[in-house]
Amino acid sequence: MAKKEYFTHQGITYDVTFNESETVRHGGPFDRGSADSYYGRMWNPHYYVENTGFSDRIEKEEMTPEQVREYDAGYEYNEQFGDKKDWG
């Protein structure tokens, strides 16, 4: 089992132990935020019900405030600790 990793954003602590956490599940708000940051996309809250691209996409207007905060946390997490896609 991998060492647990956490990220605190706006007073909420997220389990960012990739591949072991529901918080960062593929397609979830945190995952989509971190992916948008990684690919240099604008902040645009959304998530997928299941896996990215293979399930319904939920837009910001349909998200709860908690889901938008989770997306924001994922975006900020990658801005602080992640890397960026080298389009080079």
ChimeraX attribute file (.defattr): number of C-alpha atoms within 10 A of each C-alpha:
attribute: neighborCount
match mode: 1-to-1
recipient: residues
	/A:1	4
	/A:2	8
	/A:3	6
	/A:4	11
	/A:5	11
	/A:6	11
	/A:7	16
	/A:8	12
	/A:9	15
	/A:10	8
	/A:11	7
	/A:12	10
	/A:13	11
	/A:14	20
	/A:15	15
	/A:16	21
	/A:17	17
	/A:18	15
	/A:19	11
	/A:20	13
	/A:21	14
	/A:22	14
	/A:23	18
	/A:24	23
	/A:25	19
	/A:26	20
	/A:27	21
	/A:28	24
	/A:29	29
	/A:30	30
	/A:31	25
	/A:32	26
	/A:33	31
	/A:34	25
	/A:35	21
	/A:36	20
	/A:37	23
	/A:38	17
	/A:39	13
	/A:40	14
	/A:41	12
	/A:42	10
	/A:43	15
	/A:44	16
	/A:45	22
	/A:46	23
	/A:47	27
	/A:48	19
	/A:49	16
	/A:50	14
	/A:51	14
	/A:52	16
	/A:53	11
	/A:54	10
	/A:55	12
	/A:56	12
	/A:57	17
	/A:58	15
	/A:59	13
	/A:60	15
	/A:61	10
	/A:62	11
	/A:63	15
	/A:64	10
	/A:65	11
	/A:66	10
	/A:67	18
	/A:68	22
	/A:69	19
	/A:70	24
	/A:71	28
	/A:72	22
	/A:73	24
	/A:74	28
	/A:75	27
	/A:76	19
	/A:77	20
	/A:78	19
	/A:79	17
	/A:80	9
	/A:81	8
	/A:82	14
	/A:83	12
	/A:84	13
	/A:85	11
	/A:86	8
	/A:87	6
	/A:88	3
